[in-house]
Amino acid sequence: MAKESKAYSKFQRTISRSITLISAYETLLREKRRNTRIKRAPKDLIRASVVLSVAALDSYVTGVFAEKLVPYIKKYQPDDLLLDILKDSGLNTKEALNLLRMKRPYRRIRTLVTKYYDTYTTHRFKVIDSLFLAYRLKNISDRAQDKSGRKRLKRSVEILVERRHKIAHDGDYNSHNNLISVDSKQTKKRIDDLKLFVKCLDEIICNRI
């Protein structure tokens, strides 16, 4: 089994922070039941955990792509798709010629790609699949789901991402301007599913490169 990526280690740390928010909510809820002086356990802690966990996915995808770029280029012949990505990242003819004078040209290539993807949204499966086609990994999200042994794993992650959008863009209100109910246990389950999905994703990528 290949060693896990640095991007995956960062993902795990961020997810731990997300789960801590849910634990904080559940602790407050228990205290509220025992102590009437505590008026409420704020469910926005759960909503914050959703936003943070999806941010972890986004950061992982762009991070692992940039991390594995140089090893991939050294191991395989880049195809047109990867060359287009490098071009979009700023690796034009002028920049390519500048690389010839650099002591660490590969570091410069990685820096360009990392900067390019800093504001790139990559928590949709179509985007993830499209990105890793550049590493000749076709339908990587389906492959990660198959590896997990969970037929509806992607749908669970998708629901988490959709909820993040609802929170981030609408404050988690419905069409009647009422807050949508959120459950700590169900949210924790979705985050656990996200953890499994990314774990499988990372194993596929690291075994490839």
N, C-alpha and C positions, 0 to 999 in steps of 0.2 A: 504494500500500500504506500503510495506516494505521501510525502510530508504535506501537511495542510498549508495553505497559503497564509501570508501575513494579513491579507485582507479578511480572511475568515477569522483569524484571531481577534481582529478589531471588531468584526461583526458580533462575535460572542460577547465581547465586553459591553458593547452597546445594548445588546439584547438583555444582558444581565441588569442593566440600568432600567430597562423597560419593565422587566418583571418585578424589580424592586418597587416601582411605582404602584403596581397592583398589590403587592404585599403590604405597602403602606396604607392603601385604601382598606384592605381587609382587616388590618390591625385597628384602624380607627373605627371600623364598623363594629368590631368586637367590643371595643372600649365604650362605644355609644350604647350598646345593649346593656352594659354593666353599669354605666355611669350616665345618669340623666342630664348632667351638666354639659356633656358633649352633645351639641345640637344636631350635628350631621357628619357623615363621612363623605367628603366631596368626590363625586364620581368623575370629575374632571381629571383626577389622577389616572383613572382607567383610560380616558380619552387621550391623555398625554402619552400613555404607554403605547397606544396604537400608533400615534404619529411618530414616536421615536423608533418603534420597531420597523416601520416601513422605511424610515430614513436609513436605518441600518442596512436594509436590503438594497436600497439605491446606492449607498456608499460602497457596499460590498461588490456589486456588479461592476461599477466603474473602476474600483480599486483593483480587483483581481485581473481585469482586462489589461490595465496599465502595467501591473506587476509581472504578468506573464508575457508581455509583448516582446521584450528583448530575448528571453529564452526561446520563444517561438521562432523569432527571426533567425536565431543562430541554429536552430534545429531543422527548420523547414524552409522551403522556398515560398516566400509570400505570394499569394495569388492576387488577382486584380482587385478583389474586394478589400483586402488589407491595404493594398497600395493606395486605393481611393481614400481609406480612412486616414492614412498617413498624410496624404495630400491635403485633406480637409483640416487636419490638425496643424498645418502650416509647413509641412515638409515639401516645399517647392524646390525648383532647380537651384535657386540661390542658397537656400538653407542646406540642401544636399551638398553643395560645393563647400560650404562652411564647415561641414562635418569632417571633410578631409583634413582640416587644420586643427581639429580638436583632439585632445588626448583621450577623451571619453565620449566618443560620438553616440554610443548606445544610450548613455545617460541623457544626452540631449534629446534623443528621439522619445524616450520615455517621458521626459519633462513636457514636451510638446503635446503628447497624447493625454497626459494627466491634466494639463491645463485645459485642453479642449473639452474633456468630459466633466470638468468641475461643475458645470451648470446643466449637464445632460441628465434628463429624467429616464431612469432605466428600471422602473418597477413594474412595467407592463411586460407580459410574457412575449409578445410579438417583438418588442424592442430587444429583449434579452436574447431571443432566438436569432434575430437579425445580426446582433453584435458579434456573437460567437461563431457565426458562419465564417467570419474572417479567420478563425482558427480551425476551420473545417469541422466544426462540431454542429451537425445538423439537428434541429429540433431539440436543443439541449434541455429545455424546460420539460418536455415530454419524457426525455431520458432520465431526468432527475426524479420525476414522478414514478416512472417504472422501477427505478432503483430503490425507491422507498417502499414499494409494495403497497402503496396506498392509492387506489384508483381515483379518489377525489381530492387528492392533496392540493393540486393546483387551484381547484375551486375554493378551497378553504383559505388559501393565501390570497386569492383574488378578492374574496369577501373582506378580508382584513384591509387590503389596499383600497377597496371601494369605501370602506368606513373611514379610512384616513382622509380621503378626498372630501367626504361629507363633513368631517370635523374641521379640516383645514380651510375649506372654501365657504361652508355655510354655518360654521359654529355648532354643527351637529343638530340643527333644527329641521323639523319636517315642514311640509307645505303649509301647515296650520300654525307655524311659528312656535311649536312646542318641542322641547328637547326630546330626542329619541332615546329610549331606554338603552342602557348599556349594562352588561353583566360581567363581573370580574372573572368568574370561572370560565365562561364561554370565550372571553377575550384571551385569557391565559392559554386556552386550548388552541386558539388560532395562532398565537405567537409560537407555541410549541410546534405547530405544523410548519410555520415559517422557518423555524430552526432546523427542522428535518429537511425541508426543501433545500435550504442553502448548504447544509452539510453534504447532501447528495450531489448538489451542483459543484461544490468545491472538489469532491473526490473525482468527479468526471474530468474537470479541468486539470487538476494536478496529475492525474494519470495520463492525460494527453500530452502535457507539457512538463 
